Amino acid sequence: MKTTKLLTKMMTLLALALMIVPTLTSAQEPIKVGILQYVEHESLNATREGFIDGLKEAGYVDGDKIKIQYENAAGDNGTLTSMGEKIASANDYLFAIATPAAQSLANITKEVPIYFSAVTDPVDAGLVKSLEKPETNVSGTVDAGPLKEQIELMLSIKPDIKTIGLLYNSGEANSVGEVERAKKILEEQNLAYQEVSVTSTNDISQALATLLNKVDALFLVTDNTVASAMSYVGDMAAENDIPVIGGSKDMTLVNGLATYGLDYYALGKQTADMLVRQIENGEAIKEMPVEAAKDLELVINEEMAKRLNIDPSSIQAPK
């Protein structure tokens, strides 16, 4: 009899334990964060690294409190869509790097919070209603460059510039908008420009052959296609004694001369801070203002300066 009662108690305790285990497991389930990157290049890689490090500094370490799923579309829009569908259905939060990635995810889900970075004009891209109040499941950080200051920097380095070359992908909404802004600034300063657009990195060689014998300098906005080929662009320009002012720190360090702009690593960390605020404070993403880069810096590629016979110490930040 005693044995029967003991077995009954043991069975009851075992049943309770089995009921409790799933509850404990689900309570410890890590937050799932999906990252979709449009293409591989230094600025976007730095953005991703900054985002992951920003989460880590806030206590959200991959494999512990969070689980990160990373996908890179390598600049292919078809791949971008399929990857977007995969991560949108499997994660609690999404991080889109560059405008095409953000647009793809925004078209796929209206429910899962989407944070973006390396996007220049999220309103024009149809991602948010306004910078102050997105009113969608999307918000993040923008990388609109200080174009006026960058052009001033270019003129201070080479005051005798008459014509400036603009090279960009006409299929990237960010780039088209930035180039239009740059053209207005150049026109205000009575500077001539030559523009050539491409649709892929395969077009860049021919574009440079057309452009480099017509200009005194290249001004490159933050364009994903051009950034992917920055090593080649910088070499070809240097062979023609043409300085390149890049739209970002990372483009410049690869093979540009100088820039005055934002740090994409810091921008990624800034975006991570926004996600942490939602996780910890319950801030609604639809009411979370889009943020601009907080810090700008002068970046000089000293090796390129030497190739162009320019004294690096003579390059100063615009006032």
Backbone hydrogen bonds, N-H to C=O, Kabsch-Sander energy under -0.5 kcal/mol:
donor,donor_aa,acceptor,acceptor_aa,energy
5,K,1,M,-2.3
6,L,2,K,-2.5
7,L,3,T,-2.4
8,T,4,T,-2.2
9,K,5,K,-2.4
10,M,6,L,-2.3
11,M,7,L,-2.5
12,T,8,T,-2.1
13,L,9,K,-2.6
14,L,10,M,-2.4
15,A,11,M,-2.3
16,L,12,T,-2.2
17,A,13,L,-2.5
18,L,14,L,-2.3
19,M,15,A,-1.5
20,I,16,L,-2.0
21,V,17,A,-2.4
23,T,19,M,-0.7
24,L,20,I,-2.3
25,T,21,V,-2.6
26,S,22,P,-2.7
27,A,23,T,-1.8
28,Q,24,L,-1.3
29,E,26,S,-1.0
31,I,65,K,-2.7
33,V,31,I,-0.5
33,V,67,K,-2.6
34,G,93,Y,-2.7
35,I,69,Q,-3.5
36,L,95,F,-2.7
37,Q,35,I,-0.5
37,Q,71,E,-2.7
38,Y,97,I,-1.8
41,H,39,V,-0.7
45,N,41,H,-2.7
46,A,42,E,-2.6
47,T,43,S,-1.9
48,R,44,L,-2.2
49,E,45,N,-2.6
50,G,46,A,-2.5
51,F,47,T,-2.1
52,I,48,R,-2.4
53,D,49,E,-2.4
54,G,50,G,-2.5
55,L,51,F,-2.1
56,K,52,I,-2.1
57,E,53,D,-2.6
58,A,54,G,-1.1
59,G,56,K,-1.7
60,Y,55,L,-3.0
61,V,59,G,-0.9
63,G,66,I,-2.8
64,D,61,V,-2.4
64,D,66,I,-0.6
65,K,61,V,-0.5
66,I,61,V,-1.5
67,K,31,I,-2.9
69,Q,33,V,-2.5
70,Y,68,I,-0.5
71,E,35,I,-2.6
73,A,37,Q,-2.5
75,G,38,Y,-3.2
76,D,73,A,-1.9
77,N,75,G,-0.6
80,L,76,D,-2.3
81,T,77,N,-1.8
82,S,78,G,-1.9
83,M,79,T,-2.8
84,G,80,L,-2.4
85,E,81,T,-2.4
86,K,82,S,-1.6
87,I,83,M,-2.4
88,A,84,G,-2.3
89,S,85,E,-1.2
90,A,87,I,-0.7
91,N,87,I,-0.7
92,D,32,K,-1.8
93,Y,32,K,-1.9
94,L,113,P,-2.4
95,F,34,G,-2.9
96,A,115,Y,-3.1
97,I,36,L,-2.7
98,A,96,A,-0.7
98,A,117,S,-2.7
99,T,118,A,-0.7
102,A,98,A,-2.0
103,Q,99,T,-3.0
104,S,100,P,-2.2
105,L,101,A,-2.2
106,A,102,A,-2.5
107,N,103,Q,-1.8
108,I,104,S,-1.1
109,T,105,L,-2.5
114,I,137,N,-3.1
115,Y,94,L,-3.1
115,Y,113,P,-0.5
116,F,139,S,-1.8
117,S,96,A,-1.8
119,V,141,T,-0.9
125,A,121,D,-1.9
126,G,123,V,-1.5
127,L,122,P,-2.7
128,V,122,P,-1.2
129,K,134,P,-2.6
135,E,286,K,-3.0
139,S,114,I,-2.0
141,T,116,F,-2.3
142,V,291,E,-2.5
143,D,119,V,-1.7
147,L,145,G,-2.0
150,Q,146,P,-2.2
151,I,147,L,-2.5
152,E,148,K,-2.2
153,L,149,E,-2.2
154,M,150,Q,-1.9
155,L,151,I,-2.2
156,S,152,E,-2.0
157,I,153,L,-1.6
158,K,154,M,-2.1
161,I,158,K,-1.5
164,I,192,A,-2.1
165,G,217,A,-3.2
166,L,194,Q,-2.8
167,L,219,F,-0.5
168,Y,196,V,-1.4
170,S,168,Y,-0.7
170,S,198,V,-1.5
171,G,198,V,-0.5
172,E,169,N,-1.7
173,A,171,G,-0.7
176,V,172,E,-2.2
177,G,173,A,-2.2
178,E,174,N,-2.4
179,V,175,S,-2.9
180,E,176,V,-2.1
181,R,177,G,-1.9
182,A,178,E,-2.5
183,K,179,V,-2.6
184,K,180,E,-1.7
185,I,181,R,-1.8
186,L,182,A,-2.5
187,E,183,K,-2.5
188,E,184,K,-2.1
189,Q,185,I,-1.2
190,N,187,E,-1.6
191,L,186,L,-2.9
192,A,162,K,-1.7
194,Q,164,I,-2.4
196,V,166,L,-2.7
198,V,168,Y,-2.4
203,D,200,S,-1.6
204,I,201,T,-1.1
207,A,203,D,-2.1
208,L,204,I,-2.6
209,A,205,S,-1.9
210,T,206,Q,-1.6
211,L,207,A,-2.0
212,L,208,L,-2.8
214,K,211,L,-2.2
215,V,211,L,-0.6
216,D,163,T,-3.1
217,A,163,T,-0.9
218,L,243,P,-2.7
219,F,165,G,-3.0
220,L,218,L,-0.5
220,L,245,I,-2.6
221,V,219,F,-0.6
223,D,221,V,-2.0
227,A,223,D,-2.7
228,S,224,N,-1.7
229,A,225,T,-0.8
229,A,226,V,-0.9
230,M,227,A,-1.4
233,V,229,A,-2.5
234,G,230,M,-2.7
235,D,231,S,-1.7
236,M,232,Y,-2.5
237,A,233,V,-2.3
238,A,234,G,-2.5
239,E,235,D,-2.1
240,N,236,M,-0.8
240,N,237,A,-0.8
241,D,238,A,-1.8
242,I,237,A,-2.9
245,I,218,L,-2.7
245,I,243,P,-0.5
246,G,244,V,-0.7
246,G,258,A,-1.0
247,G,220,L,-0.6
249,K,262,L,-1.1
252,T,248,S,-1.8
253,L,249,K,-2.5
254,V,250,D,-1.5
255,N,251,M,-1.9
256,G,251,M,-0.6
256,G,252,T,-1.7
257,L,244,V,-3.0
258,A,244,V,-1.0
259,T,299,V,-2.1
261,G,297,E,-2.3
263,D,295,D,-0.6
264,Y,262,L,-0.6
267,L,263,D,-1.9
268,G,264,Y,-2.1
269,K,265,Y,-1.9
270,Q,266,A,-2.2
271,T,267,L,-1.8
272,A,268,G,-1.9
273,D,269,K,-1.9
274,M,270,Q,-1.2
275,L,271,T,-1.8
276,V,272,A,-2.5
277,R,273,D,-1.9
278,Q,274,M,-1.5
279,I,275,L,-2.4
280,E,276,V,-3.0
281,N,277,R,-2.2
282,G,278,Q,-1.2
283,E,277,R,-1.1
287,E,284,A,-1.6
288,M,285,I,-1.4
290,V,131,L,-2.9
291,E,140,G,-2.6
293,A,142,V,-0.6
297,E,261,G,-2.8
299,V,259,T,-2.9
301,N,257,L,-2.9
302,E,300,I,-1.0
305,A,301,N,-2.2
306,K,302,E,-2.1
307,R,303,E,-1.7
308,L,304,M,-1.7
309,N,306,K,-1.4
310,I,305,A,-3.2
314,S,311,D,-1.8
315,I,312,P,-1.5
316,Q,314,S,-0.7
